[in-house]
Amino acid sequence: MCSGTRPESNLATIAALAGEAAAGGASYVLTPEMSVAFAADREGLAQVSEPFSQNSAIAECSSLARRNGLYLHLGSLAVRSGDGRHANRSVLFAPDGEIAATYDKIHLFDADPPGDRPYRESETYRGGDRAVVTTAPGFGLGLTICYDVRFSGLFSTLADAGADVIALPAAFTVPTGSAHWETLVRARAIETGCFIVAAAQAGRHENGRSTYGHSMVVDPWGEILAIADGESEGLIFADIDLEAVGHARRRVPALANRRPFSLSVNPDLPE
C-alpha cells in the first residue's frame, strides 16, 4: 500500500485488495504497518486515531474479514493510549470477524538514518512488552512490526513458541530499506526456519514520506517466493507449504543446536 493520511481512503483500498485476495484464493491477508492512516506528524495522528474500543477502523476490518471469509491481518494502526501516546497495534481478524490476536510493536525506531530525517517513535508511541503467537489457517503465526526485524531474539522466541509463519508489516525508510530490508527478512527466515510474510508501505506518501516497499514472502530456506516493487499498490500471492518448515529445520537444526553460555569480560588475560 501507499497509505495516505485519511482513514476512509485507506480502508477503501484495504477493502478492494481484500476482496481481490479472496477472489484469488487467499485464506490469509496481511496489510502493511500504519495501513489505516499514515499521518504527517503527532498532531495529524491525534486527529485521526481512536481508542481500541469502539474503533471505526477495527469495526470496518472485522466486517471485511467476515464478508470475504478470510483471516485479515491489519498490519498496524495507531491506537490511543492513556498517557497521550499511542500503541502501534497489529490486529488479526478471523473469518467470522472476531479478533483472533493483537500485538503492540515492542521495538521503537529512535534513530537518525542517513539521507533522511531523524525518527523518534518513542515520543509518539508506547512500546509493547508481550510477544504473540496465535493460530491462522493451519499454521502458528508469530506477530512482529517493522523495526522488530532487527532484533533476532524476538523471532527466535516466536519460533520456539510454535510459529511456522511470522508476519512482518512494515514502513521502511528508503535508505534503510535499500541497504538492509531484503537481507534482514531473509536472515530472519533462515535463522528461525519460518516463512516470513512481509507487507510493506511503498512509494511517495501524502504525508511527504517515501517508503521502500518490496513486500515479500520468504520461505524457511531463505528463498523469495514473491516480491513486489517499490512503488505500486497491489497484491502478491504465495503458497505456504508447512512441510518446508520441518524440512529446513531438519537440514540445519539451528534452533535445536543452541546452547546456553556465560560471558566473561576479563582485560587481564594471561600471557
HELIX and SHEET records of a PDB file:
HELIX    1   1 PRO A    7  ALA A   23  1                                  17    
HELIX    2   2 ARG A   42  VAL A   48  1                                   7    
HELIX    3   3 SER A   56  ASN A   68  1                                  13    
HELIX    4   4 GLU A  121  GLU A  123  5                                   3    
HELIX    5   5 CYS A  146  ARG A  150  5                                   5    
HELIX    6   6 SER A  152  ASP A  160  1                                   9    
HELIX    7   7 VAL A  174  THR A  176  1                                   3    
HELIX    8   8 GLY A  177  TRP A  181  3                                   5    
HELIX    9   9 GLU A  182  THR A  192  1                                  11    
HELIX   10  10 GLU A  243  ARG A  251  1                                   9    
HELIX   11  11 ALA A  254  ASN A  257  1                                   4    
SHEET    1   A 4 TYR A  28  LEU A  30  0                                        
SHEET    2   A 4 TYR A  71  ARG A  80  1                                        
SHEET    3   A 4 HIS A  86  PHE A  93 -1                                        
SHEET    4   A 4 ILE A  99  ASP A 104 -1                                        
SHEET    1   B 2 ASP A 110  ALA A 111  0                                        
SHEET    2   B 2 TYR A 119  ARG A 120 -1                                        
SHEET    1   C 6 VAL A 132  ALA A 136  0                                        
SHEET    2   C 6 PHE A 139  LEU A 143 -1                                        
SHEET    3   C 6 VAL A 165  ALA A 167  1                                        
SHEET    4   C 6 PHE A 195  ALA A 198  1                                        
SHEET    5   C 6 MET A 216  VAL A 218 -1                                        
SHEET    6   C 6 ILE A 224  ILE A 227 -1                                        
SHEET    1   D 2 ALA A 202  ARG A 204  0                                        
SHEET    2   D 2 SER A 210  TYR A 212 -1                                        
END                                                                             
